[in-house]
Amino acid sequence: MIQTAKTSEFEKADPILSAFDQLEKRLSQKGPAWVHLVRRAAISHFAELGFPTTKDEEWKYTNVAPIAELAFRPTGPYAPGSLMPGSIEEFTFAGLRGQRLVFINGHYAPDLSSVVPPVDGLQAGSLATALHGGVTGLEKHLARYARYNENAFVALNTAFFQDGACIVIPAQQVLEEPIHLLFIATAQDAGATACPRNLIIAQEESQAKIIESYVSLADATHVTNAVTELVLEAGAKVEHCKIQNESCNAWHIATIEAHLGRNCQLLSHSVSIGARLARNNINVTLDAERIEATLNGLYLGKGGQLVDHHTAICHAQPHCQSHEHYHGVLDGHAQGVFNGKIFVRPEAQKTDAKQTNRNLLLSQEAAINTKPQLEIFADDVKCTHGATVGQLDEEALFYLRARGIGLDAARQMLIWAFASDILDRISMEPVRKHLDQLLLRWFARKVKKAS
């Protein structure tokens, strides 16, 4: 039976392996040789791993079989001029200054991007251009942190990525304005798969804010399989905000792999609203002393959506802090998954780690599978974790309604307060306002459906 199952996985992978051969032939003369070696290693691991199933503990509640059944179609290069700037205006953040790098189906779109006067030493642009142009230092970091030998979707991305964002913030440089990475899906073919790859390096004592947002201009059943490697060198401070609001026919798989150096600070936000299925893997390694990492998350689900956050924070060295705050709001038949792991290695004495996951279920059919975990191998630590699942507070509803507020408005106010506890942690005001508008639309669609 084991052999039969393995054979079945290889049969499913055959179209993918054929697509890889075609891609490698097209790209064989482009980019450095080491990239092609990495690609070939990754596709070998994918062929060995196959797509995960619900028999795998890490995917127990998230069934990706429909993705495996889709006809695999890697998206092609962007044709300049195929979209007008006005068509993407709704996806930008009003009042946000700074650079905006736009990617259509995973490929850089220079005519839609907004490049402000360059900061000395800052590299912010297309990863494909950086690789072909011989930007130094990329080999040291690209594909060195996201483990394609363990995760099939990371392996698939590593084998098939053609473009994405490459950002290098020079040492001691403080970026006054955020950099917005905007990924837009426009593919009309079912099974169209974009594999954007992002590499963000904050050199010593630098500071930056990065926004990474994913949206759709098409309703086709498309797949986004994104990987972001985030490297903070000693003393760096980075705020990273990922927003996923793709169409409800989309399948979204994303991995963020953060590697943190001594005395640095990472503030991470993950907001997931769209997609039929959204899986967010967020892995952080605290690999030196005096590091502080904060992970915030908000997920909204309705209808038949499934939204999954898997986080893993590895405390590898002493005197570090980590904090996690994840809130979920689920309605209709939506399902949520939160699996948060904190590892404390024997060397990581004086660790201070806290993790909370709170969930609101707005219907009898909505469900959440939450599993906070601690694995501690050090004896001088302070670690806590917890999860709550509940419905709106009836006493709070009664209090609001007793003051003349209608039922729908009262419910919205309580949900808004619950969500705002996470959104208010984002320091960028234009981003918070944009997310407030997304919440309003979510409420409006819910009320309209109920009526």
C-alpha positions in Angstrom: 0.0 0.0 0.0 2.9 2.4 0.8 4.4 1.8 -2.6 1.1 2.4 -4.4 0.6 5.7 -2.6 4.1 6.8 -3.5 3.6 5.8 -7.1 0.4 7.9 -7.2 2.3 10.9 -5.9 4.9 10.6 -8.7 2.1 10.3 -11.3 0.6 13.5 -10.1 4.1 15.2 -10.2 4.8 14.2 -13.8 3.2 17.3 -15.4 5.1 19.4 -12.9 8.4 17.7 -13.6 7.7 18.2 -17.4 6.9 21.9 -16.8 10.2 22.2 -14.8 12.2 20.8 -17.7 10.7 23.3 -20.1 11.4 26.2 -17.6 15.0 25.1 -17.2 15.6 25.0 -20.9 14.2 28.5 -21.2 16.3 29.8 -18.3 19.4 27.8 -18.7 21.3 30.7 -20.2 20.1 33.3 -17.7 21.3 33.9 -14.2 24.2 32.4 -12.2 24.9 28.7 -12.3 24.3 28.3 -8.5 20.6 29.3 -9.0 20.1 26.4 -11.4 21.7 24.0 -9.0 19.3 25.1 -6.3 16.4 24.7 -8.7 17.3 21.2 -9.6 17.8 20.2 -6.0 14.4 21.7 -5.1 12.5 19.8 -7.8 14.2 16.6 -6.7 12.9 17.1 -3.2 9.5 18.0 -4.5 9.4 14.7 -6.5 10.3 12.9 -3.3 7.9 14.7 -1.0 4.9 15.1 -3.2 2.0 17.2 -2.2 1.1 16.9 1.6 -2.0 15.1 2.6 -4.2 15.2 5.7 -2.3 12.2 7.0 0.7 14.5 7.5 0.4 16.0 11.0 1.3 19.5 9.8 -1.5 19.4 7.3 -4.1 17.5 9.3 -6.8 20.1 9.0 -5.8 21.7 5.7 -6.6 19.6 2.6 -4.6 20.7 -0.5 -5.8 17.8 -2.6 -7.7 20.2 -4.9 -4.5 22.0 -5.7 -2.8 18.8 -6.6 -5.7 17.9 -8.9 -5.4 21.2 -10.8 -3.7 21.3 -14.2 -0.4 22.9 -13.3 0.3 26.0 -15.4 3.2 28.3 -14.4 2.4 31.9 -15.1 4.3 33.6 -17.9 6.1 37.0 -18.0 4.3 40.2 -17.7 3.6 42.2 -20.9 4.2 45.9 -20.3 1.1 48.0 -21.0 -1.4 45.1 -20.5 -2.7 46.9 -17.4 -3.4 50.6 -16.9 -2.2 52.2 -13.6 -5.8 53.1 -12.7 -6.8 49.4 -12.6 -4.6 48.8 -9.5 -5.4 52.0 -7.6 -7.8 50.3 -5.3 -5.0 48.1 -4.1 -2.6 50.9 -3.1 -2.6 52.7 0.2 -3.8 56.3 0.1 -1.3 58.7 1.6 1.5 56.1 1.6 4.7 57.6 0.2 7.7 55.5 -0.7 8.5 52.9 -3.3 5.9 50.5 -4.7 7.0 47.4 -6.6 4.2 45.8 -8.5 4.2 42.2 -9.6 1.7 40.7 -12.1 1.3 36.9 -11.7 4.6 36.9 -9.9 6.5 39.0 -12.5 7.8 42.5 -12.0 5.8 45.2 -13.8 8.0 48.3 -14.0 5.4 50.4 -15.8 3.0 50.0 -12.8 5.6 50.4 -10.1 6.4 53.7 -8.4 10.1 54.3 -7.8 10.9 57.4 -5.7 14.4 59.0 -5.7 16.8 56.3 -4.6 18.2 56.1 -1.1 22.0 55.8 -1.1 22.9 52.1 -1.2 19.3 50.8 -1.2 18.6 48.0 -3.6 14.9 47.5 -4.2 13.6 45.9 -7.3 13.2 42.7 -9.3 14.9 39.6 -8.0 15.3 38.3 -11.6 17.1 41.5 -12.5 19.3 41.3 -9.4 20.3 37.7 -10.2 20.9 38.4 -13.9 22.8 41.6 -13.0 25.1 39.9 -10.7 24.2 41.6 -7.4 26.7 40.4 -4.9 25.8 38.6 -1.7 22.6 36.9 -2.9 24.0 33.4 -2.9 24.7 33.7 0.8 21.0 34.1 1.6 18.7 33.1 -1.3 17.2 29.6 -0.6 19.4 29.2 2.5 16.6 29.6 5.1 13.3 28.4 3.6 13.8 24.6 3.8 12.8 23.1 0.5 13.9 19.7 1.7 11.1 19.6 4.2 8.2 21.6 2.7 6.8 20.6 -0.7 5.4 24.0 -1.4 8.7 25.7 -0.6 10.4 23.1 -2.9 7.9 23.9 -5.7 8.5 27.6 -5.3 12.2 27.2 -5.3 12.1 25.1 -8.4 9.7 27.4 -10.3 10.3 31.0 -9.1 11.2 33.4 -11.9 10.9 36.7 -10.1 9.9 38.5 -7.0 11.3 41.3 -4.9 14.9 41.8 -3.9 15.4 44.4 -1.2 18.8 45.1 0.5 18.8 47.9 3.1 22.3 49.1 3.6 24.0 49.2 7.1 23.0 52.1 9.3 20.4 53.3 6.8 16.9 54.2 8.2 14.2 54.2 5.6 11.7 57.0 6.4 9.0 55.5 4.2 7.7 51.9 3.8 8.3 49.8 0.7 5.1 48.3 -0.7 5.3 45.0 -2.6 2.0 44.5 -4.5 1.3 41.1 -6.0 -1.7 41.0 -8.4 -3.2 37.8 -9.9 -4.7 38.3 -13.3 -4.5 34.8 -14.8 -7.7 33.6 -16.4 -6.8 29.9 -16.7 -7.7 27.4 -13.9 -4.5 26.1 -12.4 -2.4 29.1 -13.2 0.3 29.1 -10.6 2.5 32.1 -9.6 5.6 31.4 -7.5 6.9 34.8 -6.4 10.2 34.7 -4.4 11.2 37.5 -2.1 14.5 38.2 -0.5 14.7 41.0 2.1 18.0 41.7 3.8 18.3 44.4 6.5 22.0 44.9 7.1 23.5 45.9 10.4 21.7 48.7 12.4 19.3 49.4 9.5 15.6 50.1 9.9 12.8 49.5 7.4 9.0 48.9 7.0 7.9 46.4 4.3 4.3 45.8 3.2 3.6 42.6 1.2 0.1 42.4 -0.2 -1.7 39.9 -2.4 -4.8 40.6 -4.4 -6.7 39.4 -7.5 -8.1 41.0 -10.6 -9.5 37.7 -11.9 -11.9 35.1 -10.5 -10.2 32.0 -12.0 -9.1 29.2 -9.8 -5.5 30.3 -9.5 -2.7 29.4 -7.1 -0.3 31.7 -5.4 2.7 29.9 -3.8 4.9 32.6 -2.3 8.1 32.4 -0.3 9.7 35.3 1.5 13.1 35.0 3.2 13.7 37.8 5.7 17.2 38.4 7.1 17.9 40.8 9.9 21.6 41.4 10.7 22.8 42.6 14.0 20.9 45.6 15.4 18.4 45.8 12.5 14.8 46.7 13.0 12.1 45.7 10.6 8.3 45.9 10.5 6.9 43.5 8.0 3.1 43.4 7.1 1.6 40.7 4.9 -1.9 41.2 3.7 -3.7 38.5 1.8 -7.0 39.5 0.1 -7.2 37.4 -3.0 -10.4 36.2 -4.7 -12.5 33.5 -3.0 -11.6 31.2 -5.9 -7.9 31.5 -5.1 -5.6 29.0 -3.4 -2.9 30.8 -1.4 0.1 29.1 0.2 2.8 31.4 1.7 5.9 30.9 3.7 7.8 33.6 5.6 11.2 32.5 6.9 12.9 35.0 9.1 16.5 34.7 10.4 17.4 37.2 13.1 20.8 38.4 14.2 22.0 39.8 17.5 20.1 42.7 19.2 17.6 43.1 16.4 13.8 43.6 16.4 11.2 42.1 14.1 7.6 43.2 14.2 5.5 40.9 11.9 1.8 41.3 11.0 -0.2 38.7 9.0 -3.7 39.7 7.9 -5.7 37.1 5.9 -9.1 37.9 4.5 -9.5 36.4 1.0 -8.9 33.1 -0.8 -10.8 29.9 -0.8 -7.9 28.4 1.1 -5.0 30.3 2.7 -2.1 28.7 4.4 0.5 30.9 6.1 3.7 29.4 7.4 5.7 31.9 9.5 9.0 30.6 10.8 11.3 32.7 12.9 14.8 31.7 14.2 16.3 33.8 17.0 19.9 32.8 16.3 21.8 35.3 18.6 21.3 37.1 21.9 19.1 40.0 22.8 16.6 39.6 20.0 12.9 40.6 20.2 10.3 39.1 17.8 6.6 40.0 17.8 4.2 38.2 15.6 0.6 39.6 15.2 -2.1 38.0 13.1 -5.7 38.5 12.1 -7.8 36.2 10.0 -11.4 36.5 8.8 -13.3 33.7 7.2 -16.8 33.3 5.9 -18.7 31.0 3.6 -16.6 27.9 3.0 -13.2 29.5 3.4 -10.4 27.8 5.2 -7.6 30.0 6.7 -4.6 28.4 8.4 -1.7 29.9 10.3 1.3 27.8 11.2 3.9 29.6 13.2 7.2 28.3 14.6 9.5 30.4 16.7 12.9 28.8 17.5 14.8 30.3 20.5 18.3 29.1 19.7 20.3 31.6 21.9 19.8 33.1 25.4 18.3 36.4 26.5 15.6 36.7 23.7 11.9 37.6 23.7 9.1 36.5 21.5 5.4 37.5 21.6 2.5 36.2 19.5 -1.0 37.6 19.3 -3.4 35.9 16.8 -7.1 36.7 16.5 -9.6 34.9 14.2 -13.2 35.7 13.3 -15.1 32.9 11.5 -18.6 33.0 10.1 -20.8 30.7 7.9 -19.1 27.3 7.3 -15.6 28.8 7.5 -12.8 26.9 9.2 -9.7 28.2 10.9 -6.5 26.6 11.9 -3.9 28.0 14.3 -0.8 25.9 15.1 1.8 27.9 17.0 5.0 26.3 18.1 7.7 27.7 20.4 11.0 25.8 20.6 13.4 26.7 23.3 16.8 25.0 22.8 19.1 24.0 25.8 21.3 27.0 25.1 18.4 29.5 25.2 18.4 30.3 28.9 16.6 33.5 30.0 14.0 33.1 27.2 10.8 35.1 27.6 8.1 33.8 25.2 4.4 34.4 25.2 1.7 33.2 22.8 -2.0 33.8 22.6 -4.7 32.8 20.1 -8.3 34.1 20.5 -11.1 33.2 18.2 -14.7 34.4 17.6 -17.2 32.0 16.0 -20.2 33.9 14.6 -22.2 30.8 13.5 -22.9 27.3 14.7 -21.2 25.9 11.6 -17.9 27.8 11.9 -15.0 25.8 13.4 -11.5 26.4 14.6 -8.7 24.0 15.3 -6.2 25.7 17.6 -3.0 24.1 18.9 -0.5 26.3 20.8 2.6 24.3 21.6 5.7 24.7 23.8 8.8 22.6 23.5 11.3 23.7 26.2 14.7 22.2 26.7 16.1 25.0 29.0 15.3 25.4 32.7 15.6 29.2 33.2 12.8 30.5 31.0 9.4 32.3 31.2 7.0 30.8 28.7 3.2 31.0 28.5 0.7 30.0 25.9 -3.1 29.8 25.6 -6.1 29.8 23.3 -9.7 30.8 23.6 -12.7 30.0 21.4 -16.1 31.7 21.9 -19.0 33.8 20.6 -19.8 37.4 21.0 -20.5 38.4 24.6 -24.2 38.5 25.1 -23.9 41.0 28.0 -21.9 43.4 25.8 -24.5 43.0 23.1 -27.3 43.7 25.6 -25.5 46.8 26.9 -25.1 48.2 23.4 -28.7 47.4 22.3 -30.0 49.0 25.5 -28.6 52.2 24.3 -30.5 52.2 21.1 -27.9 50.5 18.9 -29.3 47.9 16.4 -28.3 44.3 16.6 -26.2 44.3 13.4 -24.4 47.5 14.4 -23.8 46.2 17.9 -22.3 42.9 16.6 -20.1 44.9 14.2 -18.8 47.1 17.0 -17.8 44.2 19.1 -16.1 42.4 16.1 -14.4 45.6 15.2 -13.0 46.0 18.7 -11.8 42.4 18.6 -10.1 42.9 15.2 -8.7 46.3 16.1 -6.7 44.9 19.0 -4.5 43.4 16.2 -4.7 46.1 13.6 -3.8 48.9 16.0 -0.4 47.2 16.4 0.5 48.2 12.8 2.5 51.4 13.0 1.7 52.6 9.4 -1.5 54.7 9.5 -2.4 54.4 5.7 -2.2 50.6 6.1 -4.5 50.6 9.1 -7.0 52.8 7.3 -6.9 50.5 4.3 -7.6 47.5 6.5 -10.4 49.3 8.2 -12.0 49.7 4.8 -11.6 46.0 4.1 -13.3 45.2 7.4 -16.2 47.5 6.4 -16.6 45.6 3.2 -16.5 42.3 5.0 -19.2 43.5 7.3 -21.3 44.8 4.4 -21.1 41.6 2.5 -22.1 39.7 5.7 -25.1 41.9 6.4 -26.2 41.8 2.8 -26.1 38.1 2.8 -28.0 37.8 6.1 -30.7 40.1 4.8 
